Amino acid sequence: MTAVNIPIGSAAPVAPDRPASASAPRVHPPRTHGPAEALLSLLRSALIALFAVTFIVQPVVIPSESMEPTLLVGDFLLVNRIALAPAGLWSGLLAYAQPARQQIVTFRSAQHPREYLIKRIVAVPGDRLRIVADHVWINGHPLPEAYLAAEPVSAQAALANFPSTAYSDPRMDVSWWRSMQPLIHANELTVPAGKYFVLGDNRAHSLDSRYWGLVNRDQIIASPVLVYFSLRPSRLPGQSTAAVPAHASGVANDRLGHDDSFVAPIKNEVRWSRLFRIVR
């Protein structure tokens, strides 16, 4: 066996798979987050949630039967505040759209600007509208309305037939009845520019455009997206089990409520089958 002499002070042989020039990997100590970083992260999340609720989605609760069977009393909705909002400075960044016929929308009440209502658009600017025996006709053609409640046709002219040249229902706003007369031609109401005619799906129990007039474009603020929670009417927080008569308090009977308490509904009876139902 041949001995290999290594001179004193010289370097030892290096294995082929480990060059002499390679250095040991540098190990970084784990980064720790202090109270300041945690508070900043929490604040950032809160701001994002606040922006989403204020400008994108908002929870509301259905208070009346005017939109049944599409929306039931006690349905909690998320509404999209972006799609139908007036474009303004953000028109180049966000996808805005004009309200469409048969679309459900939320809007500010003209009579009570701090209140919000929810109805379905049945006529858009330029449409000629006529209601005969609770059936809507648009531009001379019947409007398909599979979403209507199966209610008997009301005998009251203002409910079942529209427009009318006679003031036949005391619930109809007198100023609206007068202002719509010039819009009536050949028993049809022509919807002016920038205005929308809205109705409830439950026509016999809805105060809508037949009674208080047209909705301005700038009143429309959102469209419902889905039912994220639903309670039986007798289980709604702050409401008694007694039935509230239709139209007992005028337009306020249709006023949208807000989900002020998320904990209280969980303790009550839930309509589980309606959770996460898409609104159409």
Secondary structure, DSSP 4 states (H G I P E B T S, - for coil): -------TTSPPP--TTS-TT--PPPPPPPP---HHHHHHHHHHHHHHHHHIIIIIEEEEE--SGGGTTTS-TTEEEEEESSTTS--GGGTTTS------TT-EEEEE-SSSTT-EEEEEEEE-TT-EEEEETTEEEETTEEPP-TT----PPPSSHHHHSB--SS---TTS-HHHHHHHGGGEETTEEEPPTTEEEEE-SSGGG---HHHH-PEEGGGEEEEEEEEEEEB-GGGSTT--SSPPPTTTTGGGGGPPEE---SHHHHTS-B-GGGTTEEP-
